[in-house]
Amino acid sequence: MGSKALLKYTKIGLPLDGSLVAEEAVPVATRLAHQLGAELLLMRVIEPPPSEKNLLNWESEAASPARLYLQNLSHALISGPSQELRLRPDQFETRVIWGKPADEVLRLAVAEKVDLLIMTTHGGGGIFHALMGSMTAAIFEHSRLPLLVLRSRHPDQKLPQIGHSGPLLVTLDGTLKAETILGPTIELARRLELPITLLRVVSPFIPVDALSTWYLRNLDKEPGKMNKAAFAFLLSQAQQYLEVIQSKLCKQGVACNCVVRVGDTAHEIRKYACESQATVLAMAAHSRGRFGQGWLGSVIGEVMQHADRPLLLVNSANQVINPVAVREATSVS
């Protein structure tokens, strides 16, 4: 991460809006709470009454049903169909919160020292905001916490199992912003006893040999167009970059390997995730403000649109980024 402190994953936050889509995250969060030895915080979000005059109706029409919803969900967790889907009363809490959903979820997450938020996307559509859903996107935009995003309607997506799952696949592009995903992923790998695969995708080049001399004169302005020797050097640099991080992780006892692929970034990420049977895709968003713009929309959005496994995301715009802190996150203690 972009800070010295690493997450301990002692408390997981699960925002719920009463929908079946949101509830798809409940069994995943329950299993993960078991595996991490973490407490689960269930948050039922409701809109506030429009005015004090409507307070009585709001209590009967919104607040009371929300409390009943969490009560029923609590009973379901206590009497779950299997051990991994069952929690003791002291292993979870429930809260009804009202106000602007994203603001209140984040406020409670900070107050309760939540380490990880888990939410389900609505799927469909081609842009990041539509894929995430308005509340999930708003929470992600303003949160410094990692967010584990699950695709709706994918009940059979691969889920972490301690020591018995595929790697956590971390995608990097050589920037400090991308490296902010390392901290959360390293700690999750340690706790789940899973390996990490570092992936960097390099865009294919257009050989200048087949182009006009204009490109040769303007090579510095067209970094995607180079000769074979220059491109081979670029691939070598990408491999060396990953190997430096790999070496630091291995010294900490985290099993790690690194892979460089050439092609379209989103396509190669999805393709390699399938080939390696990755359990979780871990990525950092590089933008702030409107969703669907830049790297955030084009890469994460495309990956999410076809994802059949969870995505662990951090918004690098909300992280404190400096070279020393990022190096420390992957250095030997």
N, C-alpha and C positions, 0 to 999 in steps of 0.2 A: 504494500500500500504506500500511499504518499505520506505516511506517518510512522513513527517508531513503534507505537503500540500495535500489537496484533490482536485480532478478535479471538475470543475464547469460546464462542458459540455456547454460552450457558443459558441463553433465553432466545426463543424463536417467536416472532410476532406473526400472527395470521389474521389479516383484516378480512372481514366478511361483510357482504351487503345483503345477505338473505337469499341470494340467487343460487341455483344449482351449479352454475359455472364456478362461482367462488368456492363452493363446498368441495369441488373436485380436489382442492389442495389439502383438505383435512387429512385423508389417509397418508399422504406424502409427508405432511408436517408431523404427524403422529409417529410414523416410522423413523423419521430423522431425529425427532426428540429422543426416542429410545436409543438410537445409535450414538448420539452425541452426549447422552445423559443430560439433556437440556430441559428446561421448563418451557411449556407452550402457553402463550398468551393469545387467547381468542378475542378479537375485537369486532363487535357488531356496530357498524357505523350507520347512523340515521341522521336525516336532515333536521335542523331545529325548527320549532314552530315559527310561523311568519310573524307572530306578535304575541304579547302576553295574553291577549284576549283569547287566543287559541290554545293556551297552555293546557286547559282541562281536556279538550278534545285530542290534543297531541299526545297526552299521557295515555289515553285509552286506545288511540289509533296507531301510535308509533312506538312509544317507549315500552309499554307493557308487552306488546307482541315481540319486541326485540329481546326483552328479558326472558320471555317464554321460549323464544327460539334458542337462545344460549342454554337455557335450562334443559331443553330436550336434547341439544347437542352434547351437553355434559353427560347426561344419562347414557347416550349412545357411546361416548368414549369410555365411560367406566365399565360398560358391559359389552365391549367390542367383541367381534366374532373370533378374534385370535389375539395372542399375546402382543404381537407387534402393532396391533390396531387398538390396544387397550391401554388406558392410562389410569393411574390412581388419582384420587382427588387432589393430592398434594403435588402432582406433576403438571398441573395446568391451572390457569386462571381464566376467568371470563370478565369482560368489561363491555358495557354499553357506552358508547361515546357519541356525542352529537355536536354538530357544527359542520364546517367545511370538511368533507371526508379526508382529503389528503393532509390538511393542516392538523387535524385532530389525531390522525394515525401517527404522524411524525412526532407530535407533541408527546403523546403517550409512550411512543417507542423510546424517546429520549429519557423521559421520566422513569420508565421501568427498566432502563439499561438493556434494551433489546439489541442483539448482535446481528440478527438476520431476519429479513422479512420474506415471506413466501406468499405468492399470489398467482392466480390463474389468468391467462390471457383469454380474450374472447375469440381470437382467431378471425380469419376472413380479412379481406381488404389487402391493400398493398403498401400502406404506409405505417410507420412505427406507431403513431398515436392510435390508429384504428386497430392495429394488431394487439396493442397492450390493453386498450380500454381506457377511458378517461381517468378513472381514479388511480389505476396502476401507473399510468404515464405521469400523472401529476405528482404522485408520491416519489417516483423515480427521479423526476426532474429536480426535486428539492432535497432529496435524502443523501446523506453521506454513508448510509448503511448499504451493504450488499443486498441485492434482491434476487431471490431464486424464482424464476418465472417458469410456469408450467403452461404448456399448450392445452387448451380445452379440447375435448373430444379425442384425446389421446390417452385413454386409461392404461394402455399397455406400454407407454413410454418407459424407457429404461430408467431405473431409480437406483440411488446409491445403496450398496450393501457392504457392510464392513468387511474389507479384505477379500471380497468375492465379486468385484465389479470391474468394468473396464476403466481406463484412465480418466482423469479430469483433464479435458483438452483446453489448454490456454492459448488463445490467439494473440500474437504480438506483432507490432509493425515497426519496432525499433524506436518508438517514442516513449518518453517518460510518462505521458498520459496513458498509454496502453498498459504500462507496467503497474499502474495502480490496482490492477486486478490480482497481482501476484500475492499480496498479503492475505486477502480472504481465501484464496485458493490454497495457499501453502498450509494454512491452519486447518482447512477442511480436509485436505489430503492426509495430514497427520492424524486427525481425529478418526477418520474413516479407514485409515491404513490402506490408502489407494495411491497408485502412481500418478505422476503428472506427465503429460506430453505437451511440450512447447511447440507451437506451430506458427510458422511465418510464411505467408503467401506473397510471392513476388510476381508482379504483372509481367506478362510476356513482352518481348521487345520486337521492334521492327528493324531488321538488319539494314544498316545504312548502305551496304554494298549495292542494294537493289534500288536505292533512291537517288534523287538528283543531288548535285553538289551543294544545293541550297541548304540541305539538312546538315551536310558536313560543316558548312560555315556557321551554322546555328545550333550545333550540337549541344552547347551549354544551355540553350533555351528549350531544347526538346529532350529531356532526360529519358524519355521512354524509347528513344531511337538511338541505338548504339551498335557497335560491331560485336561479333561473337566473343572476342577476348574481353571486352569491357563488361559484357553481360555475365560471363563466367566469373569475373572478379566480383560483380555485384552479388551473385549467388554465394560465393565464398565468404563475403562479408556478412551476409545474412546468417549463414551457418555458424560463423565464429561468434556472432552476437548471441545466438541462442546457446552455444556451448559454454559461454561465460556464465550465463544464468544457470544452466544445467549443472555446472561444476559446483556452484554455491549451494544449490538445493541438495545435491548428492552428499556434500559434506555435512549437511544437517540431518542426514539420514532419510531424506525424502527420495524415493525412487523416481527417476526422471529421465526422459529421453527427448530428443528434439528432431524436428522434421521441417524441411523447406520444400514447399511446393510452388509450381509455376502455373499461373492461370488466373481466372476470375476469382476474386477473393471469396465472395459468398459461396460460390459453387464449390471451390476447393475445400472450404471449411466443412460444408455439409458432406461432401464426398469422403473426406478423410475421417470425419466423425463416424461415418458408417463403417469404413474399412477397419478402423481401430476399435470399434464397438465402444466408443467413449460413453461414459456414464453421464457426464455433465459438460456442457460447453461453457467456458468462462471467458468473458470479454469485457472490455471497458468502452463506454461511450465517450466520444471526443467532443461533444458539442453541448451548448447550453441554449435555452430559449425554445423556439418552435420545434416540435418534433417533426420528423420526416425530412430534415435537412442534413446535408453533408454525410459524413461517415456513419453517423448514428442511424439515419434513415436508410441509406443505401445498403450497408452491410448487415448490421444487426437486424434491420427490418426484413431483409431478404432471407437471412438465416432463420429468423423466427417464423416467417411465413410457412416454411417447410420443416420446421423442427419436430423431431419425434423424441426429443429428450430435453430435460430441463436446461435452462440457461442461467448461469450465475453472472449477474451484471453489476457493475458499479458505474456511477456517473463521475467521470474524472473531473468534470467541471466543479464538483463539490468537494474534491480532495485537495489537501495542501500538498503541492508537488514541488519537490526539490531533489536534485540528483543524489545528495547524501542520504536522505530518508529512504529513497527507493533502493539504493544500494544496501542500506542496513536491513531492509525487509527481506533481503535474500542473502545476507551475510551470516557468517558463523557467529553464534552467540559468544 
